[in-house]
Amino acid sequence: MSDLEQEIEMTIEDAPAKKTKVKKPRKPMSAEHKQKVLESLKKAREASKLARGKNSQAKKILKKKKNDETDEIIRRSLLDKTVKDNEKDIEIKRLKKQLDNLTLQDVIPKPKKKKMEPIVEEPEPEPESEPEPEPVVVAPVVVAPVVPVVPVVSAQPAPAQKQRIKRVLRGKRVSRY
């Protein structure tokens, strides 16, 4: 054996053995006491069985009610749908009948007869005499000869135009002239 195997064996042998808890021996039950315990256990099982039965019945009833409600909702929606479909079918049939009964004369509009109304002549009112407007006098227009415009040249140079200066102040762009 190698050294490593020997060390492993030694550590295994040196390890303390696990302590197992020793059970204390029970006192023997008397037959009467044993009978009482079994009867009480039987009663408890019966009571538990009844309680579980009640709970399961309640759950079944709730589940059935829920299913009935969903069935009712589905039934109502189907009924509403069929009623709407029936209304649409009735309207379609009515329109088809109208189309079948239509003739060319129904399609072409008939000219409406105009009722003749008697013409009643009313006497014209006499026109009121309005004052005549005064004649407008227009001043005579004098035409002047066209004189060409000559630019004036001076010895001084023209002032420099102000340039637009843009600066940034505190993150804002400001324009000044």
C-alpha positions in Angstrom: 0.0 0.0 0.0 1.0 3.5 -0.7 1.4 6.1 2.0 -1.7 7.9 0.9 -3.9 4.8 1.3 -2.5 4.2 4.8 -3.3 7.7 5.9 -6.9 7.4 4.7 -7.3 4.1 6.6 -5.9 5.6 9.7 -8.2 8.6 9.5 -11.2 6.4 9.0 -10.3 4.2 12.0 -9.5 7.2 14.2 -12.8 8.9 13.4 -15.2 8.5 16.4 -18.1 6.2 15.8 -21.5 7.7 15.5 -23.5 7.5 18.7 -26.9 6.0 18.2 -29.6 6.9 20.7 -30.7 4.0 22.6 -34.5 3.8 22.8 -36.0 3.3 26.2 -38.2 0.2 26.3 -41.9 1.2 26.6 -44.0 0.0 29.4 -46.4 -2.6 28.3 -50.0 -1.3 27.8 -52.7 -2.9 29.6 -55.5 -4.5 27.5 -58.1 -2.0 28.8 -56.0 1.0 28.1 -55.2 -0.3 24.6 -58.9 -0.8 23.9 -59.7 2.8 25.0 -57.0 4.2 22.7 -58.1 2.2 19.7 -61.8 3.3 20.3 -60.8 7.0 20.6 -58.7 6.6 17.4 -61.7 5.0 15.6 -64.0 7.9 16.7 -61.5 10.5 15.6 -61.2 8.8 12.2 -65.0 8.8 11.8 -65.2 12.5 12.7 -62.4 13.4 10.3 -64.0 11.4 7.6 -67.3 13.3 8.1 -65.5 16.7 8.0 -63.6 15.8 4.8 -66.9 14.6 3.3 -68.6 17.9 4.1 -65.8 20.0 2.7 -65.6 17.9 -0.5 -69.4 18.3 -0.9 -69.2 22.0 -0.5 -66.4 22.2 -3.0 -68.4 20.1 -5.5 -71.4 22.4 -5.1 -69.4 25.6 -5.6 -67.7 24.1 -8.6 -71.1 23.1 -10.1 -72.5 26.6 -9.5 -69.5 28.1 -11.2 -69.9 25.8 -14.2 -73.6 26.7 -14.3 -72.8 30.4 -14.4 -70.3 30.0 -17.2 -72.8 27.8 -19.1 -75.4 30.6 -18.7 -73.0 33.2 -20.0 -72.2 31.1 -23.0 -75.9 30.4 -23.6 -76.8 34.1 -23.5 -74.0 35.1 -25.9 -75.1 32.4 -28.4 -78.7 33.5 -28.1 -77.8 37.1 -28.7 -75.7 36.1 -31.7 -78.5 34.0 -33.2 -81.0 36.8 -32.7 -78.7 39.3 -34.4 -78.1 36.8 -37.2 -81.9 36.3 -37.6 -82.4 40.0 -37.8 -79.8 40.3 -40.5 -81.2 37.4 -42.4 -84.7 38.9 -42.3 -83.4 42.3 -43.6 -81.5 40.5 -46.4 -84.7 38.6 -47.4 -86.7 41.9 -47.4 -84.2 43.6 -49.6 -84.1 40.7 -52.0 -87.9 40.9 -52.3 -87.6 44.5 -53.1 -85.1 43.9 -55.8 -87.2 41.2 -57.3 -90.3 43.5 -57.4 -88.4 46.4 -58.8 -89.0 47.1 -62.5 -87.4 49.5 -64.9 -90.1 52.0 -64.4 -89.4 52.1 -60.7 -85.8 52.8 -61.3 -86.3 55.8 -63.8 -87.7 58.7 -61.9 -90.9 60.1 -63.2 -91.1 63.8 -63.9 -93.2 65.6 -61.3 -96.1 67.6 -62.6 -95.9 71.2 -61.7 -99.1 72.8 -60.4 -100.2 75.8 -62.2 -100.7 78.8 -60.0 -102.6 81.7 -61.1 -100.6 84.8 -61.8 -101.7 87.7 -59.7 -100.5 91.1 -60.9 -99.8 93.5 -58.1 -99.8 97.1 -58.9 -96.3 98.5 -59.0 -95.6 101.1 -56.3 -94.7 104.5 -57.7 -91.0 105.1 -57.5 -90.0 107.6 -55.0 -88.0 110.5 -56.4 -84.4 110.2 -55.2 -82.1 113.2 -55.3 -79.8 113.1 -58.2 -76.1 112.7 -57.3 -73.9 115.7 -57.8 -71.4 115.4 -60.6 -67.8 114.5 -59.5 -65.2 117.0 -60.5 -61.8 115.5 -61.4 -58.7 117.6 -61.2 -56.6 117.7 -64.4 -53.5 115.4 -64.3 -50.2 117.0 -65.1 -47.6 114.7 -66.6 -44.0 115.6 -65.5 -41.0 114.6 -67.5 -39.0 111.6 -66.2 -35.7 112.6 -64.6 -33.1 109.9 -64.0 -31.9 109.6 -60.4 -28.2 110.1 -60.1 -26.5 108.6 -57.0 -24.7 111.2 -54.8 -21.0 110.4 -54.4 -19.4 111.8 -51.3 -15.8 111.8 -50.2 -16.4 109.9 -47.0 -16.8 106.1 -47.1 -20.2 104.6 -46.2 -20.5 103.5 -42.5 -19.9 99.8 -42.1 -23.0 97.8 -41.6 -23.5 96.3 -38.2 -22.9 92.7 -38.3 -25.0 90.2 -36.4 -23.1 88.9 -33.5 -24.0 85.7 -31.8 -22.8 84.8 -28.3 -23.6 82.1 -25.9 -24.5 83.2 -22.5 -25.2 80.6 -19.8 -26.0 77.9 -22.3 -28.5 80.1 -24.3 -27.9 81.4 -27.7 -28.4 85.2 -27.8 -28.3 87.4 -30.9 -27.4 91.0 -30.8 -27.2 93.7 -33.5 
